[in-house]
Amino acid sequence: MKKNISVVWIVCSILLLFLFMNCGKKGSEWGGSITQENGVIVVKNPIEPKYGPKAFSLEEELSIGESESKEEYMFQEITSIAVNEAGDIYVADYKANHIKVFDKDGKYIRTFGRSGQGPGELQFLRTISCTDQNEIVVGGLNRISYFNLEGEFQKSLSMGRQRLLTIDIDSHGNIFGYAINGEKGVYELQKYDPELKYLSAFGSSPLPSVATAGSAKRSMFFSLLRWDIINRDQIVCGYAEEGYILKVIDADGNLVKRIEKKYESLEITQKVIKEQIQEYPEEMRKDLFAPEYYPPFYWMSSDDEGRIYVITYEKPLNNEGHIFDIFDADGVYILRTALKTRPHVIKNNLLYSVEEDEDGFHVVKRYRINWNLQ
């Protein structure tokens, strides 16, 4: 009897040890590190993410803009999407120079804006944002226009010589814009107050002519500084030529976090080079060259919970879309997944994107994100 009890006790002990080791492994399988250097949090991520592909999935909820839809549900060329707290969807149409609004169920509400240079009129729409002040802010060719949520024009700000290429707004109404700084020879991320008074610069990347100084050649895979507003007032940015490094900068311009990730260099094939060169006018093709490897990433965006979504040059097996690396709010590399297109907005676990239907028409899609981080 005692012998049987001893055997049972040994077996139970082994099982408990096994479970304990597995629990410990579950919490440490990430394999990265978080340290602090000179007041900056440094997150170093391994090649493999913390969780497997089953930890993330998308479920399509809504589609707006099929080719056979009524006119109010069709788009010419979508450049940007914004979503307010009620879930209303604002869609900026570059060619039509107007904004179409749909409720959370995809029902058409209204259209506002039109082509022109007068008050409330728009030209060359690039970006649209919903602010904490319940405003719709539209970035166009040479000015920033403000509307209320009902589409009524409020005011406009002339960019003057700034010529901001893209804009976004933080929780205090400050304006972040991507601009060409000819004196420095760079694309520069700049910050302005709500009246468009310059405050500071947050990062930069060389203009093509500067990056290839001394050479008449231009890279087909030229890297730009990528950025997004994160956690309401911080900026996350990265320049791929510096490596797989993301920098988080606070509202005062201080570097507060540096996120690094190991990666395997992806070779650029001759097939890709031949396809890519066709995207350029014939007169430019002789001056193009391709590096041996892709940069580690080419785009990034974030959601309202502080996660960062980084688009890499790697393709899924079906060759549709791209491979995304996802980092949590701490900068930990948690997921690697395939998405068909880059997200325009990720809010309340809903992902909004622009896709093309079978006839090449733009369609707004909304997906519910399902997390299984167990």
JOHU-V65129 format. One line per field, one symbol per residue. burial: b if it has 9 or more other C-alpha atoms within 8 Angstrom, else e. A space follows every 10 residues. Layout:
burial: ???
This chain:
burial: eeeeeeeeee eeeeeeeeee eeeeeeeeeb ebeeeeeeeb bbbbbbeebb beeebbeeee ebbbbbeebe eebbbbbbbb bbbbeeebbb bbbbebbbbb bbbbebebee bbbbbeeeeb bbbbbbbbbb beebbbbbbb bbbbbbbbee bebbbbbebe eebbbbbbbb bebbbbbbbb beeebbbbbb bbbeebeeee ebbbbbbeeb ebeeeeebbb eebbbbbbbb eebbbbbbbb eeebbbbbbb eeeebbbbbb bbeeeeebee eebeebbeee eeeebeebeb eeebbbbbeb bbbbebbbbb bbbebbeeeb bbbbbbbbbe bbbbbbbbbe bebbbbeeeb bbbbbbbeee bbbbbbbbbb eeee
